Structures are given as structure tokens and as C-alpha cells.
Amino acid sequence: MVIDFNRPNGSPSTNNAGRSNAAQANEQTSGLKSNPQTSPVAAQQVSAEVKDSVQLSSVAQQLQNISDKLKDTPSVDKERVARLKQAVADGTYTPDSARVAEKLLKLEFQS
């Protein structure tokens, strides 16, 4: 960003008046002025020369790998659900009342 100390209190300059910030930013980043005589081929050549690159740190790469693995992991343990259904159907399921009460209280105080 260019700061013009000759303009009082950020008033718009006369050469950029009426132009969008995106157009001004595009000119500043590309180094090209909007010129109706500039050919599209010249603009493509300039944009072909400018390449952006990003390098992720090792921590970011690890986080990406973990995120990918989590996407592949099912959110429901179907085997556990099947065991619990069977225990309820058999009448052998005995919930831990203290644990249930603790979870209910924790849930109540989060709100």
C-alpha cells in the first residue's frame, strides 16, 4: 500500500477518484496501469510470469494429515451401538447412574 503524505487526512487523490479499490489494488500489485491500448496478450504474459507459491510448515502438514484421517473416520461406532442395542434387548444393560447425573449436570452448566 502506498501512503501519500501530501494528501490531507486520507482524502481521495484526483488521479484515482471514482475507481474501485480492487482496480487500484490490481494496479499496485501487478505494476500495470489500466491502459485501453494494452493488449490481452501482454497482460497474459505478465500474469504468466508472476507465480505465487505457498509452503506449509511441518506442523501444518501434520494437521492436514490428521484432518484427512478424521474425515475418513466414521462418526458413529457401529459395533458399540450394536452391542448396546443387544444389551438393552436382553435386559442386561445397566447404566451408571452417577455418570449419567454427572453428564447431565455438566450439560446444564455449559449453557
C-alpha positions as CSV (number, residue, x, y, z in Angstrom):
1,M,0.0,0.0,0.0
2,V,1.3,3.4,-0.9
3,I,0.9,6.2,1.6
4,D,0.7,9.7,0.2
5,F,1.7,12.2,2.8
6,N,0.8,15.2,0.6
7,R,-2.9,14.4,0.8
8,P,-4.7,15.7,3.9
9,N,-6.4,13.1,6.1
10,G,-6.8,10.4,3.6
11,S,-8.8,12.4,1.1
12,P,-9.0,10.6,-2.3
13,S,-6.4,11.7,-4.8
14,T,-7.6,13.2,-8.1
15,N,-6.0,10.5,-10.3
16,N,-7.8,7.6,-8.6
17,A,-11.2,9.3,-8.0
18,G,-14.1,7.2,-9.0
19,R,-12.1,4.0,-9.3
20,S,-12.7,0.9,-7.2
21,N,-10.3,-0.2,-4.5
22,A,-10.0,-3.6,-6.4
23,A,-8.8,-1.8,-9.5
24,Q,-6.3,0.3,-7.6
25,A,-5.0,-2.8,-5.7
26,N,-4.7,-4.7,-9.0
27,E,-2.6,-1.9,-10.5
28,Q,-0.4,-1.7,-7.4
29,T,0.2,-5.5,-7.3
30,S,0.7,-6.1,-11.0
31,G,2.6,-3.0,-11.8
32,L,0.4,-2.3,-14.8
33,K,-1.7,0.8,-15.3
34,S,-5.1,0.5,-16.8
35,N,-4.5,1.3,-20.4
36,P,-7.0,0.6,-23.1
37,Q,-4.2,0.1,-25.5
38,T,-2.6,-2.8,-23.5
39,S,-3.3,-6.0,-25.4
40,P,-4.7,-9.1,-23.6
41,V,-1.6,-11.0,-24.8
42,A,0.7,-8.6,-22.9
43,A,-1.5,-8.9,-19.7
44,Q,-1.4,-12.7,-20.0
45,Q,2.4,-12.7,-20.4
46,V,2.8,-10.6,-17.3
47,S,0.4,-12.7,-15.3
48,A,2.1,-15.9,-16.5
49,E,5.4,-14.6,-15.2
50,V,4.1,-13.9,-11.7
51,K,3.7,-17.1,-9.8
52,D,2.6,-17.4,-6.2
53,S,3.8,-20.2,-4.0
54,V,2.9,-21.4,-0.6
55,Q,4.9,-23.7,1.6
56,L,3.3,-25.3,4.6
57,S,5.2,-25.9,7.8
58,S,5.7,-29.4,9.1
59,V,3.1,-28.7,11.8
60,A,0.6,-27.5,9.2
61,Q,1.2,-30.7,7.1
62,Q,0.7,-32.9,10.2
63,L,-2.6,-31.1,10.9
64,Q,-3.7,-31.5,7.3
65,N,-2.9,-35.3,7.5
66,I,-4.9,-35.6,10.8
67,S,-7.8,-33.7,9.3
68,D,-7.9,-36.0,6.3
69,K,-7.8,-39.1,8.6
70,L,-10.7,-37.7,10.7
71,K,-12.8,-37.1,7.6
72,D,-12.4,-40.8,6.8
73,T,-13.3,-42.0,10.3
74,P,-17.0,-42.7,10.8
75,S,-18.6,-40.5,13.5
76,V,-20.6,-43.5,14.9
77,D,-19.1,-46.7,16.3
78,K,-21.5,-49.1,14.8
79,E,-20.1,-52.1,16.7
80,R,-20.6,-50.3,20.1
81,V,-24.2,-49.3,19.1
82,A,-24.9,-52.9,18.1
83,R,-23.6,-54.2,21.5
84,L,-25.6,-51.6,23.4
85,K,-28.8,-52.5,21.4
86,Q,-28.3,-56.1,22.2
87,A,-27.7,-55.5,25.9
88,V,-30.9,-53.3,26.1
89,A,-32.9,-56.1,24.2
90,D,-31.5,-58.7,26.5
91,G,-32.2,-56.7,29.6
92,T,-28.5,-56.8,30.7
93,Y,-27.8,-53.1,30.1
94,T,-27.2,-51.3,33.4
95,P,-26.3,-47.6,33.0
96,D,-24.0,-46.0,35.6
97,S,-26.4,-43.5,37.3
98,A,-23.6,-41.4,38.8
99,R,-22.0,-41.0,35.3
100,V,-25.4,-40.1,33.8
101,A,-26.1,-37.5,36.5
102,E,-22.6,-36.0,36.1
103,K,-23.0,-35.6,32.4
104,L,-26.5,-34.0,32.8
105,L,-25.1,-31.5,35.3
106,K,-22.1,-30.7,33.0
107,L,-24.5,-30.2,30.1
108,E,-26.8,-28.0,32.3
109,F,-23.9,-25.7,33.4
110,Q,-22.5,-25.2,29.9
111,S,-25.5,-23.2,28.8
